[in-house]
Amino acid sequence: MAQQQTAPILNISDTQRRPPEEIALAVLLLASSANAID
């Protein structure tokens, strides 16, 4: 499943160190790659 693969990449402590723009970009990339897998 896609969620199991992406979970280690985007953890809570990691997102707290990143600016909101990077978080939004990462979410978009994860969503698009999940759509591509499906």
DRENZAVEX-985125 format. One line per field, with one value per residue: residue in one letter; chain; residue number from 1; x, z, y of N, C-alpha, C, O in turn. Coordinates in steps of 0.001 Angstrom, whole numbers. Example, Ala and Ser with C-alpha at 12.3 -4.5 7.8 and 13.67 -1.06 7.14 Angstrom:
<nodes>
res	A/S
chain	A/A
n	1/2
n_c1	13190/12850
n_c3	7800/7080
n_c2	-5690/-2250
ca_c1	12300/13670
ca_c3	7800/7140
ca_c2	-4500/-1060
c_c1	13200/12900
c_c3	7800/7870
c_c2	-3300/30
o_c1	14236/13409
o_c3	8465/8039
o_c2	-3319/1138
</nodes>
This chain:
<nodes>
res	M/A/Q/Q/Q/T/A/P/I/L/N/I/S/D/T/Q/R/R/P/P/E/E/I/A/L/A/V/L/L/L/A/S/S/A/N/A/I/D
chain	A/A/A/A/A/A/A/A/A/A/A/A/A/A/A/A/A/A/A/A/A/A/A/A/A/A/A/A/A/A/A/A/A/A/A/A/A/A
n	1/2/3/4/5/6/7/8/9/10/11/12/13/14/15/16/17/18/19/20/21/22/23/24/25/26/27/28/29/30/31/32/33/34/35/36/37/38
n_c1	829/342/392/1909/4421/4960/4841/7294/8697/7440/7280/6136/8012/9719/8162/7701/10059/10164/9383/6046/5539/7166/6043/3474/4174/5355/3134/1543/3158/3212/513/78/1785/613/-1808/-890/28/-2343
n_c3	0/-595/1537/3512/2410/2233/4817/6469/5252/5696/8618/11902/13401/11389/9686/11293/11241/8745/6342/5661/2898/1837/3064/1944/-732/-557/226/-2043/-3914/-2827/-3001/-5779/-6638/-5354/-6687/-9196/-8717/-8048
n_c2	-1202/2294/4104/2837/2933/5670/6592/6537/8589/11032/12107/13245/14812/15542/17145/19328/20723/21753/24347/25655/25712/23709/21502/21489/21063/18540/17035/17306/15993/13416/12794/12859/10820/8690/8630/7926/5372/4064
ca_c1	0/1113/555/2994/5689/5189/4841/8613/9232/6803/6885/5738/9174/10294/7331/7805/11279/10074/8447/4739/5591/7745/5065/2425/4749/5512/1799/1117/3937/2744/-833/168/2402/-392/-2764/-234/64/-3707
ca_c3	0/-719/2839/4248/1815/2450/6241/7016/4617/6233/10014/12558/13759/10149/9156/12166/10900/7370/6100/5158/1447/1575/3496/926/-1923/-287/211/-3440/-4571/-2327/-3532/-7207/-6810/-4925/-7787/-10288/-8325/-8158
ca_c2	0/3526/4754/2205/3367/7095/6921/6886/9796/12241/11905/14500/15624/16049/18225/20498/21455/22247/25457/25202/25520/22383/20502/21446/20442/17109/16432/17229/14943/12115/12556/12559/9506/7709/8528/7209/3952/3537
c_c1	867/1367/1709/4347/5989/5308/6232/9152/8714/6355/6693/6949/9815/9483/7460/9062/11200/9110/7150/4748/6133/6772/3977/2935/4893/4162/1307/1852/3466/1373/-764/787/1429/-1439/-2170/-195/-1327/-4105
c_c3	0/645/3623/3699/2164/3926/6778/6458/5322/7665/10703/12857/12514/9632/10013/11847/9521/7268/5494/3658/1119/1970/2436/-339/-1725/-326/-1224/-4163/-4123/-2905/-5010/-7443/-6373/-6023/-8948/-9988/-8479/-9628
c_c2	1257/4170/4143/2658/4827/7454/7290/8212/11048/11969/13259/15386/16236/17232/19476/21316/22102/23427/24933/24939/24132/21276/20359/20758/18936/16397/16280/16111/13564/11791/12176/11185/8411/7526/7740/5711/3335/3478
o_c1	1978/2443/2418/5316/7149/5826/6344/9960/9458/5193/7050/6913/10387/10060/7338/9108/12060/8136/7151/4046/5619/6683/3601/2219/4587/4057/726/1249/3336/1101/-1472/364/1418/-1904/-2873/-364/-1468/-5218
o_c3	530/878/4330/4451/2370/4256/7493/7104/5521/7905/10147/12591/12579/9183/9495/12166/9162/8016/4872/3185/227/1302/2071/-949/-2624/-848/-1583/-4934/-4939/-3259/-5448/-8345/-6953/-6267/-9606/-10885/-8979/-9950
o_c2	1267/4722/4859/2756/5183/8521/8286/8878/12008/11641/14298/16587/17323/18223/20586/22504/22906/23502/23871/24045/23457/20245/19245/19964/18153/15287/15256/15365/12651/10644/11269/10462/7325/6413/6974/4885/2219/3063
</nodes>
